[in-house]
């Protein structure tokens, strides 16, 4: 265990002993638990409030609330700002809590998936989050890979297996992986797999999906390990009845999670634009207050003394009496207090309902995305799903597209149209309007 307050030093390389949890536990490798949520019950309130007060309008009304607590400045009760501000913050907090609850539910669903794991020489079903580095896992056809694995043996000839990496790189074509010939002899023999005691030395966790470097020492022989012998978390096993793999990276150390990064508060272009507009509105408000404060100061200097008999001047205006008994600082102090009073009186120039209105629009728009029949993919019976309700307006805001080959932007489906063999034509040719073309010599 590392001392309290000190971080674990970064890994330079990873050392793994197969089928030996006690030896691997010394290095305190991450388990297979993942967390993509932003909050916990303890951190929700402070983190969410911090994120909300990054919005200038919320900060503005918080400062306004502080001013309203001062009796000499405010003519309005403090709760006249507290109630609408609390409502605005509460609505946004509830929406954020619902979004994060869905992330927690998704995490729990993934963490509680079952894998076939060899423990103490016996196969058993273990939840994903209890899988640790050094475990040997059995994968079956069409199953997701639970962690980054070193392929040991498969059901196919030459220990080949096929994987789909759509969740990693978006490619739907199957990729081939092959186990080391010496480990392929283990096949699906539980006894041999349980006695497998190889030592693995490999690279530290990183986010490079196309590269892996390591070596395995087994029966006094050393074998090189590259990316062609690794199954990454998020892949799906295809066209292969079964395969066995040794866990190299788990949980947050997997390449999939290394590429995911931490859940952060993302600001949209509309959020940035609203902040700029609010700054402009606030500058306009300050200008109005300064002009009216200057006018108040001039009036107090020229006419204010005439009303001292009728107004409680001495009760709230400090100052030193002059020879004639008037107070020289009265007009200046009055103007200063009036400046803040005008800010309170004109506070509605900045709309407190702005963010609530935007959040409601985003929420309804997310619901429409989920209900849109034009975005329903009938082939796999899947509808569109808005995973967040805060980034809707960012959809389609793309300026540049980098594409390396055909298939990235197309369906990558080729259909036979026509060919000629030994001078004889096969198939039909069509023009751009769908009319059949008869080819003559």
N, C-alpha and C positions, 0 to 999 in steps of 0.2 A: 504494500500500500504506500502511496505517495503522501508525504506530510501535508497537513491541511494548509490550503492556500498556495500550494505549489502544483504546477502543471506537470503532467507526465512528459518527459523529454521526447522530442520527435524521433520516430523510428528511422533508422538508416537502412536496415534490412529486417526481414522477418524470418524467424527460426521456428519450425513446426515439427513436432514429433507425432506421427500418425498413431491414432488409437491410444493417446496418452493425455487425458485431460489434466492430470496433476502436473505434468511437466510444462504443458502449455499455459497453465494458470499462473505460473511465475511471471510471465510477461504481461499479464493483465490485458490481453487482447479484448476488443469489443465483442460483446455477444451479438446475436442476430436480431436484436430488438431495433426497430426503426421508429422514428417520430418525425412527422412532417407538420405537426400542429405548431401554432405560434404561442399559445398560452397554456398555463396550468391554472388550477383553482387559486393558487397563491399569487401568481404573477399577472393574472388577467386584469385586475383593476388598475394597478400602477402602470403597466405597459400600455393598456388600451387608452388610458387618460393621457399618457405621454404622446401617443400617436395622434390623438384627437387634438391636442393643444398645439401640434405642429401646424394646424390650420389657423391662419391668422384671425379669422372671424371669431373662433372660440377663445383665442388668447385675448382679443379685444374685449369681449364681453366679460371675461374673468377680471380684467383690469377695471372695467366699468363697475363690476360688483364691488370691488375693493373701494372705489370712490364713493359708492352709495352708502357705505358704512359710516362715512364721515358726515356728521350732522350739519356742519357749517357749509358743506359743499352741496349736498344732495337735498332736493325737495321731494324726491321720490323714495318710497320704502325700498329697502334692499331686496326684499323678496320679489319685487316686480321684475328683476333681472334674473334672480336665482332660479325661479320656477321655469321660465322658458329655456334657460341655459341647461338646467338639469334635464329637461325634456329632450332637448337636442342631443345631449351627450348620452342619455339613456337609450334613445332610439337607435343611435349608431352602435352603442355597446351591445344591445340585444342582437342586432344584425350580425355584428362581428362574432358574438358568442355562438350564434347558430352556425355560421360558416365554420368556425373552429371546431364545434362539436361534430360536424360532418367529417372534418379531417381526422379527429380522434376516432370516429367510428370506422373510417377507412383504414386507419393504422391498426386498429384492433382486429379488423377482418383479416388483414395481411399477416399480422403477428401470430394469429391463432390458426393459420393454416397448418395442416399436418404433413410431416415428412417421415419417410421410413429411415430410421437411424439405427446404426449398430452400436449398442452399448453393452459392455461387459460380455461380448460374444453373443448377444441376443438381439435380434431385430425387434424394434418397437416403434410405435407411432409417437412422434414427439412434435410439439408445437414449434413453429418456426423460431419464435423468440428464445427458445431454450437450446437451439442448435449453437454449438461453440466450435471454435477453430480446432482442427484435428479430428473432428467427427467424420465418419464415412456415411454418406447418404445414398439411398437408392432412389433414382428418378424413374418414372414411368412415362409412357407416351402421352403427349399433350399436357404434361405437367409443367408448371413454372419452376425454374431453377431457384432454389431457396437462398443460395449464397454463391460466392465465387468459388468454383470447384476445380480441382485437378482431376481430369478424367482418368479413371483407372481401368474400367472394363465396360463392354457393351454387349448387347445381344446380337449385333451385326457382325458379319465377317470382317476380319482385319481390325476389329475394335473401332469401327467407324460409328459415328452418330450424326444426326442432322438436327440443327437448331434453327429457330426463327428468332431474329433479333429486332423485330419491329419496334419494341418498346425502348430499345437502346439507340438505334440509328435510323429507324423508320423504314428500313428495307424489309420487304416481304419475301424475297427469295431466300431459300434455305442455304445455310452454310454448313460445311462439313468439319467435324472435329475428329481427331484420332488419338487414342490412348497410346502410351509408351508400350512397345511390344512386351516388355518384361512384366508389366502390371496387367496386361490383357489376359495373361494366364490365370489370373485370379478368378475370372469369369463371375459367376454368381454363387460361388462356394462360400458360404457363411464362415466356415472354419478358416479358410485361407484369408479371407478379408479381415477377420477378427485378429489374425496373427500378423497382419501387415504392419511393419514397424519402421517404415522408411523415415529418413530425416530430410526435411525440405528447408532450403535456404533460398529466399526469393526477395524481390524488390519490396519496398515499403508501400503501403496503400497510396494510390494516386488515381487520377481521373483519366488516364490514357486508355481508351477502349481498344486500341489497335495494337498495343504492345504489352508484352509480359516477358520478364526475364527471371530465371531461377534455375536451380539444379536440385536433383533428388539423389540421395545416397541410399541404395538398397542392396543388401547382400554384398557389401564391400565394392559395389560398382556405382559410378556416378553417371547420371543421365541429365541431359539438358532439357529444360522446360521452356516452351515458347507459347505464344498466344493460341496456336493451333491445338493445344492440349488443355485449354482452359474453357470452362463453361461459366459465363457471367450471370449474376443475378439479374432477373428480368427476362432472360431468354426462355423460350418454350421448346421442349423436346418434341421433335416431329419424326414420324416414320421410323421410330426406334422403340422396340418393345420395352427395354429397360437399359439403364446404365448405372454405374456406381462412380461416385466422386468423393474426393477428400476436400474438406472445407479449408480454403486458404485465407479468404477474407470474409468477414461476417458483419452484418448490420451496417453501421455508418462507415465502415472501412471498405465496403464493396465499391466497385467502380461506378455502379449506378448511383449510389448515394453520394459518392465523391463529386459527381457531376451535378447533383441536385442542389447543393449548397444549403445554407440556412434559410428558414422562412423569415422574410423581412417584409416591412411595410412598404408596399409599392405605391408610388404616386403617379397618377395619370396626368396627361397633358391638360385635361380640364381642371384638375386640382391645382396645377401650377398656374393656369390662366386665372382661376378664381382668386388665388393669392395675390396676383399682380393687380387684378381689378379692385380687390379690397384695399390694397395699399393706395391706389389712386383715389378711391372713395374716402379713405381715412385722411389723406392729404387735403382733399376738398373740405372735409369736416373741420380739420385744424385751421384751414384758412378762414372759414366762416367764423369759427370761435375766436380767432385772433382779431378779426375785424370788429366783431361785436364787443370783445373785451376792451379794445382800444376806445371804441365809442363809449362804453360804460365808464372807463377811466376818465375820459374827457368830461362826461356828464357829471360824475361825482366831484371832479375838481371845480367845475363851474357852478353847478346847481345843487350838489349833494348836501352841502352845509345848510341850505335853507330848509331841509327836511329832517334835520336832526331832532327837532322837537317832536315829530310824529313817529320817527322810526327808532327802534331800540339800538341805536348806534353804538353806545358804550358796551353793550352786552356781548358783541361779537367782533368788534373792530379794535385791535390793539394799536397802540401808538402813544407818543409822548405829547402832552398838551403844549400848545403854543401860548404866547402872551395873552392872546384874546380867548384862550380856552379851547380853541379848535385843535384837532389832531392832524398833524402833517402827513402821517403815513396812512391815514384812513382810506384815501382814494386808491392808493397802490394796492393795499391788501384786499380791498373790496374787488378790484379788477382781477386780481389773481384768483380769488375764490370764485368769482363769476365765470372765469375761463373754464374751470372744471365743471361748474354748474351747467354751462352751455353744452359741454361734451355729453353730460348726462341727459339733458333735455333733447338734444339732437341725435341721440344714440340710434334711433331707428333708421338713420341714413344707411347704416350697415345692416342688411337684413339678417336677423338671427335665424330665420327659417331656411336660409339658402341651402345649407348642407343637408338638412332633413329632406328638402324637396329633391335634391340630387340623389340622395340615397334611396328614396322611394322610387324614383324613376329607374335607377339601376336595378333595384329588386324586381320591379315589374318587367323590365326588359329581360332579365335573366329567366324569369318564368316563361316569357314568350319564346325565348331560345329553346327551352326544354319542350315546349309544346309545338314548335314549328314542324308541321308535317313535311315541308319541303326539305328539311334537314334530317329526315328519318331514313336510315339506310336499311332498306327492306331485305337485302341479301343476308344480313346477319341479325336482323330484327333489333337494331340498335338506334335509339334516338339521340339527338344532341344533348349534351349535359354541360351546363355552366357550372364549373367547379368553384367559381368565386363570383361574388356579386359586386365587386369593387373595380373591375377592370374591363367592363363591357365595351366602353368607348374606344379601347385600344385595339379591338378586333379590326383587322383590315388596314391598320395604319402601318403599312410596309412601304419603305422607300427603295430598298435594294433587295434583290434576290440573287444569291450565289448558288448556281447549280453546276454540278460537275459532269453529269451524263444524262442520257435518256432514261426515263424511269422514275426520276426524282419528282418531276412535275406531271408525268403521265401515268396511266394505269399499268403500263408495262405488260400489256396483253396484246399478243400478236395473233392475227387471224388470217388463215390461208385464203388467198383470193384467186390467183391464177398462176399457172406455170406452163412451160413448154418443154416437152421431152421428145427428143428425136424428131423435131419438127411438128409434133402434134400438141395442140393446146388442150389444157385441162383447166376446168374452172371457168367462171364467168367474170368479165371485167365490167365495171360500172363507171359512168362519168360522175361529175360532182353533183348532178341532180338525181342520181340513183337509177338512171336509165341504162339498160344493158347495151354494151358496145360489141358489135360484131367485127372482129378483126379479119380483114381480107388481105390476101397476098398482093 
